[in-house]
């Protein structure tokens, strides 16, 4: 059985031409929702429905998608609340040094000296570089920039990240 990855949730319809309003849960909406791509819609009590993207635009923090053959609001009404997923094999190969959020979140973070700092609880996309929020025991969260100078090693199999903190980073 193949593994599925969520790339978005259909929260509503948009207009009358069959567009759906999606809250994106993918790190790569431009790639995932590109014209011609195949996505799978998981509605309640239904088998996954394979759809082909014919349109994608961004509107007020939502991704608006159009699917081939779904040309009016009545066709897509039933997709409200459905998850959009892709099979694992569609995930695409990442370049070296690139990771999916789900691989990083939950990793234990240690310094190069072996001091345990905590676990990555969320990732903030700041534009320049991602910032990892580290939940520390009995202290406030630490913010670690995902840059070469700081992040020295990422081992997703053992869920371990080794960092070299810059001065002032953990205070």
Secondary structure, DSSP 4 states (H G I P E B T S, - for coil): ---EEEEEEEEEEETTTTEEEEEE--S-HHHHT-TT-EEEEE-TTS--EEEEEEEEEEETTEEEEEETT--SHHHHGGGTT-EEEEEGGGS-PPPTT---HHHHTT-EEEETT--EEEEEEEEEE-SSSEEEEEE-TTSPPEEEE-STTTEEEEETTTTEEEE-PPTTS--
